[in-house]
Amino acid sequence: MPITKRPCSNCPFLCDDAAIALEPGRIEGIVSDLLRDDQQTFVCHKTLDTSERMTCAGAVGLMSKLGRLPVIARLGLVYGVITPRDIEVSAAMVIDPDDMALGDLQTGKTAGDRCGR
């Protein structure tokens, strides 16, 4: 499965107000699944209805912040599909795992706060 190089403009993992909102706890559930099995991937929502599904760069960026790149990202690096710079840039665009764990709804944090601002 190919990997997007950058998060979509409304990727749910983005740390800005453009991120599409998911049900409370959904992002934590996705991350938990990815941490439990590094062979798991998260499909980019913009490729769900296409013949070529792609791994979400936002999810890869978030996992890189946790030091746990999924197998698909490691293979992408080996085969030159993505670069370390692609992952670094994606990671800078997504939520901070420490802030995510606090539960934004309980703390009253805004999306901008999730970017470390």
N, C-alpha and C positions, 0 to 999 in steps of 0.2 A: 504494500500500500504506500503510495507516495505521501510526501509530507509537504504541507504548505510552508513557505519560507517565513511568512510573517502572519501574525494574527489578523483575522478579518476586521473590517471596520467596526463591527459590532460583536466581536468575539465575547462570549460570556466571561472570559478570564481577564479581559481588559480592566485596568484600574481606573478608567475614566467613565464619564457619564454616558458614553456611547455604547457601553456593554449592555447586551440584552439581559434582562433580569430573568433569573431562574427561580424556581420554587426554593423557599428557605431550606438550607441543608443540602441542596443538590450538588453544589460545587464541592462541598466537603465529601459527599458520597463518591463523586467522580475521583477525587484525589485519593480517597481511601482505597478504591478499587485499583487505581494505578499503582499505589504503594504496595498493595497486597500481591500483585502479580505484574512484574515488569514486562511480560509479554502482552499485556493488555494495551490497548490504544484508545484514544478518544477521537471520534470522527468529527471533522470540521462540519458544523451545521449547514454550511452553504454547499456541501457536497453530498448531503444525505440523499437527495433525490436525483443524483447523477449516476452515470454508469461507472465513473471513476471516483470512488470515495477517497478522501485524503485525510491523513492524520492532522489534527489541530495543532498549529504552531503555538497557540496560547497555552494549551495543556503541556506541550513540550517545554515551553519557557518556564512555566510554573514548576514543573518537575525538576528542571535544572536548578532552580533556586533551592530545592530540597536535596540536591545532590543525587538524584535518582532518575537519570535518563532512562526512558523505556527502551526496550530492545530495538524497536523500529527507528528510534532516533539514533541509536548507536550504529545501526546498519546504514542509516542515511549518511552519517559522517564518514564511515568507511568507504562507501561507494560514491561519495562526492555529491549526493543529492542535496544535502545541506552542509553548511560550514559551521565551525564554532562561532563565527561572527553572527550568523543567522540566529543561532540559539541565544547568544548574548543580547542581541537587539530585541528579540521576542521576550526574553526574561525582563528586560527593562520596561516593557509595555504592560506587563500583567500584574495582578494583585500580589501582595506580599503574603507568603504563607503564614507568617506570625500574626498579621492582622486578620487574616481569614479565620484563623483558629479562635479569635476572640468573639466572633459572631457579630457582624456589623449591625444587625438589628438590635442587639442588646446594648451595644456601646454608642449607638447613634452616629457612627462614622459614616461619612459620605464616600462615594466612589473615589473622589480625589484624595481622601485620606488614605485609601488603600494603596496609593502609589507612593506612599512615604512622604507626602506633602504635608 
